[in-house]
Structures are given as C-alpha cells and as structure tokens.
C-alpha cells in the first residue's frame, strides 16, 4: 500500500517539477495553471514532456 501511495504522489511531484522547469525557462515567472480536469492536465503534462 505504501508503494502505491508513493507512486501516486510521484505524479503530482512530477507536475510540480515540470512547472518549475517551465517557469525558469520562461523567465517571467508566470505560467498558466493546469486545467482542473485530471485527464486534460495529464494530456498537457505529456505534451509538455514531449510524450504526446
């Protein structure tokens, strides 16, 4: 059960890290928020990571 919780937490941490990297690359410190829909947010994340 701990492994499952850890794996689920990695998704959010990966999204936070991707946002941090994108913000630093953008330079202005403003990044649009991810969509509220989890499937759409995952699609945006996959596109950002180049796995689209």
mmCIF entry with sequence, helices, sheets and N, C-alpha, C, O atoms, coordinates in Angstrom:
data_MODEL
# 
_entry.id   MODEL 
# 
_entity.id                         1 
_entity.type                       polymer 
_entity.pdbx_number_of_molecules   1 
# 
_entity_poly.entity_id                      1 
_entity_poly.type                           'polypeptide(L)' 
_entity_poly.nstd_linkage                   no 
_entity_poly.nstd_monomer                   no 
_entity_poly.pdbx_seq_one_letter_code       
;(UNK)(UNK)(UNK)(UNK)(UNK)(UNK)(UNK)(UNK)(UNK)(UNK)(UNK)(UNK)(UNK)(UNK)(UNK)(UNK)
(UNK)(UNK)(UNK)(UNK)(UNK)(UNK)(UNK)(UNK)(UNK)(UNK)(UNK)(UNK)(UNK)(UNK)(UNK)(UNK)
(UNK)(UNK)(UNK)(UNK)(UNK)(UNK)(UNK)(UNK)(UNK)(UNK)(UNK)(UNK)(UNK)(UNK)(UNK)(UNK)
(UNK)(UNK)(UNK)(UNK)
;
_entity_poly.pdbx_seq_one_letter_code_can   XXXXXXXXXXXXXXXXXXXXXXXXXXXXXXXXXXXXXXXXXXXXXXXXXXXX 
_entity_poly.pdbx_strand_id                 A 
# 
loop_
_entity_poly_seq.entity_id 
_entity_poly_seq.num 
_entity_poly_seq.mon_id 
_entity_poly_seq.hetero 
1 1  UNK n 
1 2  UNK n 
1 3  UNK n 
1 4  UNK n 
1 5  UNK n 
1 6  UNK n 
1 7  UNK n 
1 8  UNK n 
1 9  UNK n 
1 10 UNK n 
1 11 UNK n 
1 12 UNK n 
1 13 UNK n 
1 14 UNK n 
1 15 UNK n 
1 16 UNK n 
1 17 UNK n 
1 18 UNK n 
1 19 UNK n 
1 20 UNK n 
1 21 UNK n 
1 22 UNK n 
1 23 UNK n 
1 24 UNK n 
1 25 UNK n 
1 26 UNK n 
1 27 UNK n 
1 28 UNK n 
1 29 UNK n 
1 30 UNK n 
1 31 UNK n 
1 32 UNK n 
1 33 UNK n 
1 34 UNK n 
1 35 UNK n 
1 36 UNK n 
1 37 UNK n 
1 38 UNK n 
1 39 UNK n 
1 40 UNK n 
1 41 UNK n 
1 42 UNK n 
1 43 UNK n 
1 44 UNK n 
1 45 UNK n 
1 46 UNK n 
1 47 UNK n 
1 48 UNK n 
1 49 UNK n 
1 50 UNK n 
1 51 UNK n 
1 52 UNK n 
# 
_struct_asym.id          A 
_struct_asym.entity_id   1 
# 
loop_
_struct_conf.conf_type_id 
_struct_conf.id 
_struct_conf.pdbx_PDB_helix_id 
_struct_conf.beg_label_comp_id 
_struct_conf.beg_label_asym_id 
_struct_conf.beg_label_seq_id 
_struct_conf.pdbx_beg_PDB_ins_code 
_struct_conf.end_label_comp_id 
_struct_conf.end_label_asym_id 
_struct_conf.end_label_seq_id 
_struct_conf.pdbx_end_PDB_ins_code 
_struct_conf.beg_auth_comp_id 
_struct_conf.beg_auth_asym_id 
_struct_conf.beg_auth_seq_id 
_struct_conf.end_auth_comp_id 
_struct_conf.end_auth_asym_id 
_struct_conf.end_auth_seq_id 
_struct_conf.pdbx_PDB_helix_class 
_struct_conf.details 
_struct_conf.pdbx_PDB_helix_length 
HELX_P HELX_P1 AA1 UNK A 2  ? UNK A 26 ? UNK A 2  UNK A 26 1 ? 25 
HELX_P HELX_P2 AA2 UNK A 38 ? UNK A 48 ? UNK A 38 UNK A 48 1 ? 11 
# 
_struct_conf_type.id          HELX_P 
_struct_conf_type.criteria    ? 
_struct_conf_type.reference   ? 
# 
loop_
_atom_site.group_PDB 
_atom_site.id 
_atom_site.type_symbol 
_atom_site.label_atom_id 
_atom_site.label_alt_id 
_atom_site.label_comp_id 
_atom_site.label_asym_id 
_atom_site.label_entity_id 
_atom_site.label_seq_id 
_atom_site.pdbx_PDB_ins_code 
_atom_site.Cartn_x 
_atom_site.Cartn_y 
_atom_site.Cartn_z 
_atom_site.occupancy 
_atom_site.B_iso_or_equiv 
_atom_site.pdbx_formal_charge 
_atom_site.auth_seq_id 
_atom_site.auth_comp_id 
_atom_site.auth_asym_id 
_atom_site.auth_atom_id 
_atom_site.pdbx_PDB_model_num 
ATOM 1   N N  . UNK A 1 1  ? 0.823  -1.180 0.000   1.00 0.00 ? 1  UNK A N  1 
ATOM 2   C CA . UNK A 1 1  ? 0.000  0.000  0.000   1.00 0.00 ? 1  UNK A CA 1 
ATOM 3   C C  . UNK A 1 1  ? 0.878  1.258  0.000   1.00 0.00 ? 1  UNK A C  1 
ATOM 4   O O  . UNK A 1 1  ? 0.537  2.258  -0.632  1.00 0.00 ? 1  UNK A O  1 
ATOM 5   N N  . UNK A 1 2  ? 1.984  1.200  0.698   1.00 0.00 ? 2  UNK A N  1 
ATOM 6   C CA . UNK A 1 2  ? 2.896  2.334  0.733   1.00 0.00 ? 2  UNK A CA 1 
ATOM 7   C C  . UNK A 1 2  ? 3.473  2.608  -0.648  1.00 0.00 ? 2  UNK A C  1 
ATOM 8   O O  . UNK A 1 2  ? 3.627  3.765  -1.040  1.00 0.00 ? 2  UNK A O  1 
ATOM 9   N N  . UNK A 1 3  ? 3.795  1.547  -1.390  1.00 0.00 ? 3  UNK A N  1 
ATOM 10  C CA . UNK A 1 3  ? 4.325  1.707  -2.744  1.00 0.00 ? 3  UNK A CA 1 
ATOM 11  C C  . UNK A 1 3  ? 3.313  2.409  -3.646  1.00 0.00 ? 3  UNK A C  1 
ATOM 12  O O  . UNK A 1 3  ? 3.681  3.269  -4.446  1.00 0.00 ? 3  UNK A O  1 
ATOM 13  N N  . UNK A 1 4  ? 2.050  2.046  -3.518  1.00 0.00 ? 4  UNK A N  1 
ATOM 14  C CA . UNK A 1 4  ? 1.000  2.660  -4.333  1.00 0.00 ? 4  UNK A CA 1 
ATOM 15  C C  . UNK A 1 4  ? 0.867  4.140  -3.999  1.00 0.00 ? 4  UNK A C  1 
ATOM 16  O O  . UNK A 1 4  ? 0.746  4.973  -4.896  1.00 0.00 ? 4  UNK A O  1 
ATOM 17  N N  . UNK A 1 5  ? 0.889  4.464  -2.725  1.00 0.00 ? 5  UNK A N  1 
ATOM 18  C CA . UNK A 1 5  ? 0.782  5.865  -2.308  1.00 0.00 ? 5  UNK A CA 1 
ATOM 19  C C  . UNK A 1 5  ? 1.990  6.664  -2.797  1.00 0.00 ? 5  UNK A C  1 
ATOM 20  O O  . UNK A 1 5  ? 1.848  7.805  -3.238  1.00 0.00 ? 5  UNK A O  1 
ATOM 21  N N  . UNK A 1 6  ? 3.153  6.074  -2.719  1.00 0.00 ? 6  UNK A N  1 
ATOM 22  C CA . UNK A 1 6  ? 4.360  6.751  -3.185  1.00 0.00 ? 6  UNK A CA 1 
ATOM 23  C C  . UNK A 1 6  ? 4.290  6.989  -4.695  1.00 0.00 ? 6  UNK A C  1 
ATOM 24  O O  . UNK A 1 6  ? 4.618  8.077  -5.168  1.00 0.00 ? 6  UNK A O  1 
ATOM 25  N N  . UNK A 1 7  ? 3.869  5.983  -5.442  1.00 0.00 ? 7  UNK A N  1 
ATOM 26  C CA . UNK A 1 7  ? 3.755  6.119  -6.895  1.00 0.00 ? 7  UNK A CA 1 
ATOM 27  C C  . UNK A 1 7  ? 2.723  7.186  -7.264  1.00 0.00 ? 7  UNK A C  1 
ATOM 28  O O  . UNK A 1 7  ? 2.943  7.956  -8.198  1.00 0.00 ? 7  UNK A O  1 
ATOM 29  N N  . UNK A 1 8  ? 1.617  7.239  -6.552  1.00 0.00 ? 8  UNK A N  1 
ATOM 30  C CA . UNK A 1 8  ? 0.588  8.245  -6.823  1.00 0.00 ? 8  UNK A CA 1 
ATOM 31  C C  . UNK A 1 8  ? 1.117  9.641  -6.514  1.00 0.00 ? 8  UNK A C  1 
ATOM 32  O O  . UNK A 1 8  ? 0.801  10.592 -7.229  1.00 0.00 ? 8  UNK A O  1 
ATOM 33  N N  . UNK A 1 9  ? 1.898  9.772  -5.484  1.00 0.00 ? 9  UNK A N  1 
ATOM 34  C CA . UNK A 1 9  ? 2.481  11.063 -5.134  1.00 0.00 ? 9  UNK A CA 1 
ATOM 35  C C  . UNK A 1 9  ? 3.496  11.543 -6.149  1.00 0.00 ? 9  UNK A C  1 
ATOM 36  O O  . UNK A 1 9  ? 3.692  12.748 -6.310  1.00 0.00 ? 9  UNK A O  1 
ATOM 37  N N  . UNK A 1 10 ? 4.141  10.621 -6.831  1.00 0.00 ? 10 UNK A N  1 
ATOM 38  C CA . UNK A 1 10 ? 5.136  10.991 -7.831  1.00 0.00 ? 10 UNK A CA 1 
ATOM 39  C C  . UNK A 1 10 ? 4.512  11.766 -8.988  1.00 0.00 ? 10 UNK A C  1 
ATOM 40  O O  . UNK A 1 10 ? 5.173  12.610 -9.593  1.00 0.00 ? 10 UNK A O  1 
ATOM 41  N N  . UNK A 1 11 ? 3.260  11.493 -9.300  1.00 0.00 ? 11 UNK A N  1 
ATOM 42  C CA . UNK A 1 11 ? 2.584  12.200 -10.397 1.00 0.00 ? 11 UNK A CA 1 
ATOM 43  C C  . UNK A 1 11 ? 2.535  13.690 -10.083 1.00 0.00 ? 11 UNK A C  1 
ATOM 44  O O  . UNK A 1 11 ? 2.924  14.520 -10.905 1.00 0.00 ? 11 UNK A O  1 
ATOM 45  N N  . UNK A 1 12 ? 2.058  14.017 -8.900  1.00 0.00 ? 12 UNK A N  1 
ATOM 46  C CA . UNK A 1 12 ? 1.981  15.421 -8.505  1.00 0.00 ? 12 UNK A CA 1 
ATOM 47  C C  . UNK A 1 12 ? 3.343  16.075 -8.422  1.00 0.00 ? 12 UNK A C  1 
ATOM 48  O O  . UNK A 1 12 ? 3.513  17.223 -8.833  1.00 0.00 ? 12 UNK A O  1 
ATOM 49  N N  . UNK A 1 13 ? 4.313  15.348 -7.892  1.00 0.00 ? 13 UNK A N  1 
ATOM 50  C CA . UNK A 1 13 ? 5.665  15.900 -7.794  1.00 0.00 ? 13 UNK A CA 1 
ATOM 51  C C  . UNK A 1 13 ? 6.262  16.140 -9.170  1.00 0.00 ? 13 UNK A C  1 
ATOM 52  O O  . UNK A 1 13 ? 6.968  17.126 -9.382  1.00 0.00 ? 13 UNK A O  1 
ATOM 53  N N  . UNK A 1 14 ? 5.982  15.247 -10.098 1.00 0.00 ? 14 UNK A N  1 
ATOM 54  C CA . UNK A 1 14 ? 6.477  15.426 -11.470 1.00 0.00 ? 14 UNK A CA 1 
ATOM 55  C C  . UNK A 1 14 ? 5.844  16.651 -12.122 1.00 0.00 ? 14 UNK A C  1 
ATOM 56  O O  . UNK A 1 14 ? 6.513  17.398 -12.835 1.00 0.00 ? 14 UNK A O  1 
ATOM 57  N N  . UNK A 1 15 ? 4.559  16.850 -11.873 1.00 0.00 ? 15 UNK A N  1 
ATOM 58  C CA . UNK A 1 15 ? 3.888  18.032 -12.420 1.00 0.00 ? 15 UNK A CA 1 
ATOM 59  C C  . UNK A 1 15 ? 4.474  19.312 -11.828 1.00 0.00 ? 15 UNK A C  1 
ATOM 60  O O  . UNK A 1 15 ? 4.692  20.289 -12.545 1.00 0.00 ? 15 UNK A O  1 
ATOM 61  N N  . UNK A 1 16 ? 4.724  19.305 -10.534 1.00 0.00 ? 16 UNK A N  1 
ATOM 62  C CA . UNK A 1 16 ? 5.326  20.480 -9.901  1.00 0.00 ? 16 UNK A CA 1 
ATOM 63  C C  . UNK A 1 16 ? 6.718  20.753 -10.469 1.00 0.00 ? 16 UNK A C  1 
ATOM 64  O O  . UNK A 1 16 ? 7.064  21.903 -10.740 1.00 0.00 ? 16 UNK A O  1 
ATOM 65  N N  . UNK A 1 17 ? 7.502  19.716 -10.646 1.00 0.00 ? 17 UNK A N  1 
ATOM 66  C CA . UNK A 1 17 ? 8.846  19.879 -11.194 1.00 0.00 ? 17 UNK A CA 1 
ATOM 67  C C  . UNK A 1 17 ? 8.786  20.396 -12.623 1.00 0.00 ? 17 UNK A C  1 
ATOM 68  O O  . UNK A 1 17 ? 9.577  21.261 -13.000 1.00 0.00 ? 17 UNK A O  1 
ATOM 69  N N  . UNK A 1 18 ? 7.855  19.877 -13.426 1.00 0.00 ? 18 UNK A N  1 
ATOM 70  C CA . UNK A 1 18 ? 7.713  20.343 -14.809 1.00 0.00 ? 18 UNK A CA 1 
ATOM 71  C C  . UNK A 1 18 ? 7.329  21.814 -14.838 1.00 0.00 ? 18 UNK A C  1 
ATOM 72  O O  . UNK A 1 18 ? 7.835  22.573 -15.665 1.00 0.00 ? 18 UNK A O  1 
ATOM 73  N N  . UNK A 1 19 ? 6.444  22.216 -13.946 1.00 0.00 ? 19 UNK A N  1 
ATOM 74  C CA . UNK A 1 19 ? 6.047  23.617 -13.882 1.00 0.00 ? 19 UNK A CA 1 
ATOM 75  C C  . UNK A 1 19 ? 7.220  24.490 -13.458 1.00 0.00 ? 19 UNK A C  1 
ATOM 76  O O  . UNK A 1 19 ? 7.395  25.588 -13.985 1.00 0.00 ? 19 UNK A O  1 
ATOM 77  N N  . UNK A 1 20 ? 8.015  24.021 -12.526 1.00 0.00 ? 20 UNK A N  1 
ATOM 78  C CA . UNK A 1 20 ? 9.172  24.787 -12.059 1.00 0.00 ? 20 UNK A CA 1 
ATOM 79  C C  . UNK A 1 20 ? 10.167 24.980 -13.200 1.00 0.00 ? 20 UNK A C  1 
ATOM 80  O O  . UNK A 1 20 ? 10.672 26.084 -13.403 1.00 0.00 ? 20 UNK A O  1 
ATOM 81  N N  . UNK A 1 21 ? 10.446 23.923 -13.936 1.00 0.00 ? 21 UNK A N  1 
ATOM 82  C CA . UNK A 1 21 ? 11.387 23.998 -15.051 1.00 0.00 ? 21 UNK A CA 1 
ATOM 83  C C  . UNK A 1 21 ? 10.847 24.937 -16.127 1.00 0.00 ? 21 UNK A C  1 
ATOM 84  O O  . UNK A 1 21 ? 11.592 25.755 -16.667 1.00 0.00 ? 21 UNK A O  1 
ATOM 85  N N  . UNK A 1 22 ? 9.560  24.824 -16.440 1.00 0.00 ? 22 UNK A N  1 
ATOM 86  C CA . UNK A 1 22 ? 8.972  25.679 -17.462 1.00 0.00 ? 22 UNK A CA 1 
ATOM 87  C C  . UNK A 1 22 ? 8.994  27.139 -17.045 1.00 0.00 ? 22 UNK A C  1 
ATOM 88  O O  . UNK A 1 22 ? 9.253  28.019 -17.866 1.00 0.00 ? 22 UNK A O  1 
ATOM 89  N N  . UNK A 1 23 ? 8.726  27.397 -15.786 1.00 0.00 ? 23 UNK A N  1 
ATOM 90  C CA . UNK A 1 23 ? 8.738  28.769 -15.281 1.00 0.00 ? 23 UNK A CA 1 
ATOM 91  C C  . UNK A 1 23 ? 10.143 29.355 -15.374 1.00 0.00 ? 23 UNK A C  1 
ATOM 92  O O  . UNK A 1 23 ? 10.311 30.509 -15.769 1.00 0.00 ? 23 UNK A O  1 
ATOM 93  N N  . UNK A 1 24 ? 11.127 28.585 -15.020 1.00 0.00 ? 24 UNK A N  1 
ATOM 94  C CA . UNK A 1 24 ? 12.503 29.062 -15.099 1.00 0.00 ? 24 UNK A CA 1 
ATOM 95  C C  . UNK A 1 24 ? 12.897 29.311 -16.549 1.00 0.00 ? 24 UNK A C  1 
ATOM 96  O O  . UNK A 1 24 ? 13.609 30.272 -16.842 1.00 0.00 ? 24 UNK A O  1 
ATOM 97  N N  . UNK A 1 25 ? 12.438 28.453 -17.458 1.00 0.00 ? 25 UNK A N  1 
ATOM 98  C CA . UNK A 1 25 ? 12.754 28.612 -18.870 1.00 0.00 ? 25 UNK A CA 1 
ATOM 99  C C  . UNK A 1 25 ? 12.046 29.830 -19.458 1.00 0.00 ? 25 UNK A C  1 
ATOM 100 O O  . UNK A 1 25 ? 12.579 30.496 -20.347 1.00 0.00 ? 25 UNK A O  1 
ATOM 101 N N  . UNK A 1 26 ? 10.855 30.116 -18.964 1.00 0.00 ? 26 UNK A N  1 
ATOM 102 C CA . UNK A 1 26 ? 10.094 31.256 -19.457 1.00 0.00 ? 26 UNK A CA 1 
ATOM 103 C C  . UNK A 1 26 ? 10.719 32.568 -19.018 1.00 0.00 ? 26 UNK A C  1 
ATOM 104 O O  . UNK A 1 26 ? 10.712 33.538 -19.775 1.00 0.00 ? 26 UNK A O  1 
ATOM 105 N N  . UNK A 1 27 ? 11.251 32.611 -17.826 1.00 0.00 ? 27 UNK A N  1 
ATOM 106 C CA . UNK A 1 27 ? 11.935 33.779 -17.347 1.00 0.00 ? 27 UNK A CA 1 
ATOM 107 C C  . UNK A 1 27 ? 11.055 34.807 -16.657 1.00 0.00 ? 27 UNK A C  1 
ATOM 108 O O  . UNK A 1 27 ? 11.553 35.560 -15.820 1.00 0.00 ? 27 UNK A O  1 
ATOM 109 N N  . UNK A 1 28 ? 9.764  34.870 -16.973 1.00 0.00 ? 28 UNK A N  1 
ATOM 110 C CA . UNK A 1 28 ? 8.929  35.894 -16.353 1.00 0.00 ? 28 UNK A CA 1 
ATOM 111 C C  . UNK A 1 28 ? 8.252  35.402 -15.080 1.00 0.00 ? 28 UNK A C  1 
ATOM 112 O O  . UNK A 1 28 ? 7.613  36.189 -14.380 1.00 0.00 ? 28 UNK A O  1 
ATOM 113 N N  . UNK A 1 29 ? 8.379  34.122 -14.770 1.00 0.00 ? 29 UNK A N  1 
ATOM 114 C CA . UNK A 1 29 ? 7.826  33.591 -13.533 1.00 0.00 ? 29 UNK A CA 1 
ATOM 115 C C  . UNK A 1 29 ? 6.330  33.363 -13.550 1.00 0.00 ? 29 UNK A C  1 
ATOM 116 O O  . UNK A 1 29 ? 5.747  33.046 -12.513 1.00 0.00 ? 29 UNK A O  1 
ATOM 117 N N  . UNK A 1 30 ? 5.690  33.516 -14.701 1.00 0.00 ? 30 UNK A N  1 
ATOM 118 C CA . UNK A 1 30 ? 4.241  33.324 -14.777 1.00 0.00 ? 30 UNK A CA 1 
ATOM 119 C C  . UNK A 1 30 ? 3.966  32.173 -15.727 1.00 0.00 ? 30 UNK A C  1 
ATOM 120 O O  . UNK A 1 30 ? 4.361  32.203 -16.892 1.00 0.00 ? 30 UNK A O  1 
ATOM 121 N N  . UNK A 1 31 ? 3.300  31.184 -15.224 1.00 0.00 ? 31 UNK A N  1 
ATOM 122 C CA . UNK A 1 31 ? 2.948  30.011 -16.011 1.00 0.00 ? 31 UNK A CA 1 
ATOM 123 C C  . UNK A 1 31 ? 1.454  29.777 -15.861 1.00 0.00 ? 31 UNK A C  1 
ATOM 124 O O  . UNK A 1 31 ? 0.949  29.797 -14.738 1.00 0.00 ? 31 UNK A O  1 
ATOM 125 N N  . UNK A 1 32 ? 0.735  29.556 -16.946 1.00 0.00 ? 32 UNK A N  1 
ATOM 126 C CA . UNK A 1 32 ? -0.699 29.313 -16.811 1.00 0.00 ? 32 UNK A CA 1 
ATOM 127 C C  . UNK A 1 32 ? -0.965 28.067 -15.969 1.00 0.00 ? 32 UNK A C  1 
ATOM 128 O O  . UNK A 1 32 ? -0.190 27.110 -15.993 1.00 0.00 ? 32 UNK A O  1 
ATOM 129 N N  . UNK A 1 33 ? -2.053 28.091 -15.239 1.00 0.00 ? 33 UNK A N  1 
ATOM 130 C CA . UNK A 1 33 ? -2.426 26.959 -14.388 1.00 0.00 ? 33 UNK A CA 1 
ATOM 131 C C  . UNK A 1 33 ? -2.829 25.767 -15.247 1.00 0.00 ? 33 UNK A C  1 
ATOM 132 O O  . UNK A 1 33 ? -3.325 25.928 -16.362 1.00 0.00 ? 33 UNK A O  1 
ATOM 133 N N  . UNK A 1 34 ? -2.609 24.577 -14.715 1.00 0.00 ? 34 UNK A N  1 
ATOM 134 C CA . UNK A 1 34 ? -3.074 23.372 -15.395 1.00 0.00 ? 34 UNK A CA 1 
ATOM 135 C C  . UNK A 1 34 ? -4.592 23.292 -15.293 1.00 0.00 ? 34 UNK A C  1 
ATOM 136 O O  . UNK A 1 34 ? -5.172 23.813 -14.340 1.00 0.00 ? 34 UNK A O  1 
ATOM 137 N N  . UNK A 1 35 ? -5.236 22.657 -16.245 1.00 0.00 ? 35 UNK A N  1 
ATOM 138 C CA . UNK A 1 35 ? -6.690 22.505 -16.191 1.00 0.00 ? 35 UNK A CA 1 
ATOM 139 C C  . UNK A 1 35 ? -7.127 21.740 -14.943 1.00 0.00 ? 35 UNK A C  1 
ATOM 140 O O  . UNK A 1 35 ? -6.366 20.950 -14.385 1.00 0.00 ? 35 UNK A O  1 
ATOM 141 N N  . UNK A 1 36 ? -8.360 21.986 -14.519 1.00 0.00 ? 36 UNK A N  1 
ATOM 142 C CA . UNK A 1 36 ? -8.901 21.284 -13.351 1.00 0.00 ? 36 UNK A CA 1 
ATOM 143 C C  . UNK A 1 36 ? -9.189 19.816 -13.645 1.00 0.00 ? 36 UNK A C  1 
ATOM 144 O O  . UNK A 1 36 ? -9.121 18.980 -12.744 1.00 0.00 ? 36 UNK A O  1 
ATOM 145 N N  . UNK A 1 37 ? -9.507 19.497 -14.886 1.00 0.00 ? 37 UNK A N  1 
ATOM 146 C CA . UNK A 1 37 ? -9.803 18.118 -15.267 1.00 0.00 ? 37 UNK A CA 1 
ATOM 147 C C  . UNK A 1 37 ? -8.510 17.297 -15.258 1.00 0.00 ? 37 UNK A C  1 
ATOM 148 O O  . UNK A 1 37 ? -7.572 17.627 -15.984 1.00 0.00 ? 37 UNK A O  1 
ATOM 149 N N  . UNK A 1 38 ? -8.444 16.232 -14.449 1.00 0.00 ? 38 UNK A N  1 
ATOM 150 C CA . UNK A 1 38 ? -7.202 15.454 -14.344 1.00 0.00 ? 38 UNK A CA 1 
ATOM 151 C C  . UNK A 1 38 ? -6.737 14.868 -15.679 1.00 0.00 ? 38 UNK A C  1 
ATOM 152 O O  . UNK A 1 38 ? -5.536 14.816 -15.942 1.00 0.00 ? 38 UNK A O  1 
ATOM 153 N N  . UNK A 1 39 ? -7.663 14.431 -16.512 1.00 0.00 ? 39 UNK A N  1 
ATOM 154 C CA . UNK A 1 39 ? -7.261 13.856 -17.800 1.00 0.00 ? 39 UNK A CA 1 
ATOM 155 C C  . UNK A 1 39 ? -6.672 14.928 -18.718 1.00 0.00 ? 39 UNK A C  1 
ATOM 156 O O  . UNK A 1 39 ? -5.693 14.678 -19.420 1.00 0.00 ? 39 UNK A O  1 
ATOM 157 N N  . UNK A 1 40 ? -7.264 16.109 -18.710 1.00 0.00 ? 40 UNK A N  1 
ATOM 158 C CA . UNK A 1 40 ? -6.735 17.199 -19.523 1.00 0.00 ? 40 UNK A CA 1 
ATOM 159 C C  . UNK A 1 40 ? -5.387 17.660 -18.987 1.00 0.00 ? 40 UNK A C  1 
ATOM 160 O O  . UNK A 1 40 ? -4.482 17.961 -19.766 1.00 0.00 ? 40 UNK A O  1 
ATOM 161 N N  . UNK A 1 41 ? -5.242 17.718 -17.666 1.00 0.00 ? 41 UNK A N  1 
ATOM 162 C CA . UNK A 1 41 ? -3.961 18.095 -17.058 1.00 0.00 ? 41 UNK A CA 1 
ATOM 163 C C  . UNK A 1 41 ? -2.884 17.078 -17.432 1.00 0.00 ? 41 UNK A C  1 
ATOM 164 O O  . UNK A 1 41 ? -1.748 17.455 -17.719 1.00 0.00 ? 41 UNK A O  1 
ATOM 165 N N  . UNK A 1 42 ? -3.236 15.800 -17.431 1.00 0.00 ? 42 UNK A N  1 
ATOM 166 C CA . UNK A 1 42 ? -2.273 14.763 -17.817 1.00 0.00 ? 42 UNK A CA 1 
ATOM 167 C C  . UNK A 1 42 ? -1.873 14.920 -19.278 1.00 0.00 ? 42 UNK A C  1 
ATOM 168 O O  . UNK A 1 42 ? -0.706 14.740 -19.626 1.00 0.00 ? 42 UNK A O  1 
ATOM 169 N N  . UNK A 1 43 ? -2.840 15.256 -20.136 1.00 0.00 ? 43 UNK A N  1 
ATOM 170 C CA . UNK A 1 43 ? -2.547 15.456 -21.555 1.00 0.00 ? 43 UNK A CA 1 
ATOM 171 C C  . UNK A 1 43 ? -1.583 16.633 -21.740 1.00 0.00 ? 43 UNK A C  1 
ATOM 172 O O  . UNK A 1 43 ? -0.627 16.546 -22.511 1.00 0.00 ? 43 UNK A O  1 
ATOM 173 N N  . UNK A 1 44 ? -1.844 17.731 -21.024 1.00 0.00 ? 44 UNK A N  1 
ATOM 174 C CA . UNK A 1 44 ? -0.978 18.902 -21.103 1.00 0.00 ? 44 UNK A CA 1 
ATOM 175 C C  . UNK A 1 44 ? 0.431  18.542 -20.611 1.00 0.00 ? 44 UNK A C  1 
ATOM 176 O O  . UNK A 1 44 ? 1.429  18.934 -21.216 1.00 0.00 ? 44 UNK A O  1 
ATOM 177 N N  . UNK A 1 45 ? 0.494  17.802 -19.522 1.00 0.00 ? 45 UNK A N  1 
ATOM 178 C CA . UNK A 1 45 ? 1.790  17.391 -18.973 1.00 0.00 ? 45 UNK A CA 1 
ATOM 179 C C  . UNK A 1 45 ? 2.543  16.507 -19.964 1.00 0.00 ? 45 UNK A C  1 
ATOM 180 O O  . UNK A 1 45 ? 3.737  16.704 -20.191 1.00 0.00 ? 45 UNK A O  1 
ATOM 181 N N  . UNK A 1 46 ? 1.852  15.540 -20.551 1.00 0.00 ? 46 UNK A N  1 
ATOM 182 C CA . UNK A 1 46 ? 2.504  14.650 -21.523 1.00 0.00 ? 46 UNK A CA 1 
ATOM 183 C C  . UNK A 1 46 ? 3.007  15.441 -22.721 1.00 0.00 ? 46 UNK A C  1 
ATOM 184 O O  . UNK A 1 46 ? 4.105  15.181 -23.214 1.00 0.00 ? 46 UNK A O  1 
ATOM 185 N N  . UNK A 1 47 ? 2.223  16.402 -23.196 1.00 0.00 ? 47 UNK A N  1 
ATOM 186 C CA . UNK A 1 47 ? 2.659  17.234 -24.317 1.00 0.00 ? 47 UNK A CA 1 
ATOM 187 C C  . UNK A 1 47 ? 3.881  18.055 -23.920 1.00 0.00 ? 47 UNK A C  1 
ATOM 188 O O  . UNK A 1 47 ? 4.816  18.213 -24.704 1.00 0.00 ? 47 UNK A O  1 
ATOM 189 N N  . UNK A 1 48 ? 3.861  18.575 -22.695 1.00 0.00 ? 48 UNK A N  1 
ATOM 190 C CA . UNK A 1 48 ? 4.984  19.372 -22.217 1.00 0.00 ? 48 UNK A CA 1 
ATOM 191 C C  . UNK A 1 48 ? 6.260  18.534 -22.148 1.00 0.00 ? 48 UNK A C  1 
ATOM 192 O O  . UNK A 1 48 ? 7.344  19.006 -22.489 1.00 0.00 ? 48 UNK A O  1 
ATOM 193 N N  . UNK A 1 49 ? 6.117  17.294 -21.706 1.00 0.00 ? 49 UNK A N  1 
ATOM 194 C CA . UNK A 1 49 ? 7.268  16.428 -21.553 1.00 0.00 ? 49 UNK A CA 1 
ATOM 195 C C  . UNK A 1 49 ? 7.695  15.799 -22.880 1.00 0.00 ? 49 UNK A C  1 
ATOM 196 O O  . UNK A 1 49 ? 8.685  15.069 -22.926 1.00 0.00 ? 49 UNK A O  1 
ATOM 197 N N  . UNK A 1 50 ? 6.962  16.074 -23.951 1.00 0.00 ? 50 UNK A N  1 
ATOM 198 C CA . UNK A 1 50 ? 7.324  15.559 -25.262 1.00 0.00 ? 50 UNK A CA 1 
ATOM 199 C C  . UNK A 1 50 ? 6.905  14.132 -25.514 1.00 0.00 ? 50 UNK A C  1 
ATOM 200 O O  . UNK A 1 50 ? 7.472  13.462 -26.377 1.00 0.00 ? 50 UNK A O  1 
ATOM 201 N N  . UNK A 1 51 ? 5.921  13.656 -24.776 1.00 0.00 ? 51 UNK A N  1 
ATOM 202 C CA . UNK A 1 51 ? 5.459  12.279 -24.921 1.00 0.00 ? 51 UNK A CA 1 
ATOM 203 C C  . UNK A 1 51 ? 4.107  12.224 -25.603 1.00 0.00 ? 51 UNK A C  1 
ATOM 204 O O  . UNK A 1 51 ? 3.387  11.233 -25.480 1.00 0.00 ? 51 UNK A O  1 
ATOM 205 N N  . UNK A 1 52 ? 3.757  13.281 -26.321 1.00 0.00 ? 52 UNK A N  1 
ATOM 206 C CA . UNK A 1 52 ? 2.458  13.370 -26.971 1.00 0.00 ? 52 UNK A CA 1 
ATOM 207 C C  . UNK A 1 52 ? 2.429  12.625 -28.277 1.00 0.00 ? 52 UNK A C  1 
ATOM 208 O O  . UNK A 1 52 ? 1.401  12.603 -28.953 1.00 0.00 ? 52 UNK A O  1 
# 
